[in-house]
């Protein structure tokens, strides 16, 4: 994702994961708040992300109560 958008990832994988919440809005603002980074392979530049659970699963204010 970062390469596609013309960004260069830092060499240290831990740094990418630690700074992901700050990098994501600049790299892909449409994904900010919707995905989280789970792994980074510095050798290949691969960054694995997973979607955040839907807000209804976390009990949003609009969810019905029994």
C-alpha positions as CSV (number, residue, x, y, z in Angstrom):
1,X,0.0,0.0,0.0
2,X,2.7,2.5,0.9
3,X,4.7,1.7,-2.2
4,X,1.6,2.1,-4.4
5,X,1.2,5.6,-3.0
6,X,4.9,6.6,-3.5
7,X,5.9,6.3,0.2
8,X,9.0,4.7,1.5
9,X,8.7,2.5,4.6
10,X,11.3,2.8,7.3
11,X,13.7,-0.1,7.4
12,X,12.8,-1.2,10.9
13,X,9.6,-3.2,10.9
14,X,8.8,-2.4,14.5
15,X,8.9,1.3,13.6
16,X,6.3,0.8,10.9
17,X,4.0,-1.0,13.2
18,X,4.5,1.5,16.0
19,X,3.9,4.5,13.7
20,X,1.1,2.9,11.6
21,X,-1.7,5.1,13.1
22,X,0.3,8.1,12.1
23,X,1.3,6.8,8.6
24,X,-2.1,5.5,7.5
25,X,-4.0,8.9,7.3
26,X,-1.3,10.3,5.0
27,X,-1.0,7.1,2.9
28,X,-4.6,6.0,2.7
29,X,-7.0,8.4,4.5
30,X,-10.0,6.4,3.5
31,X,-8.7,3.4,5.5
32,X,-7.8,5.4,8.7
33,X,-9.8,4.0,11.6
34,X,-10.9,1.0,9.6
35,X,-7.7,-1.2,9.6
36,X,-4.9,-2.1,11.9
37,X,-1.3,-3.3,11.1
38,X,-0.5,-6.7,12.3
39,X,2.9,-7.6,10.6
40,X,5.6,-6.0,8.6
41,X,8.3,-7.9,6.6
42,X,11.3,-5.5,6.1
43,X,12.9,-7.8,3.5
44,X,9.9,-7.7,1.1
45,X,8.3,-4.5,2.3
46,X,5.1,-6.3,2.9
47,X,2.7,-4.8,5.5
48,X,-0.2,-7.0,6.6
49,X,-3.3,-5.2,7.8
50,X,-6.6,-6.5,9.1
51,X,-10.0,-4.8,9.2
52,X,-11.2,-3.4,12.5
53,X,-14.3,-5.2,13.8
54,X,-17.6,-3.5,12.8
55,X,-18.7,-0.8,15.3
56,X,-21.9,-2.7,16.0
57,X,-19.8,-5.6,17.3
58,X,-18.2,-3.2,19.8
59,X,-21.6,-2.0,21.0
60,X,-22.1,1.3,19.3
61,X,-24.6,3.8,20.7
62,X,-27.2,2.9,18.1
63,X,-27.2,-0.9,18.9
64,X,-30.4,-2.4,20.3
65,X,-30.3,-3.7,23.8
66,X,-32.3,-6.8,25.0
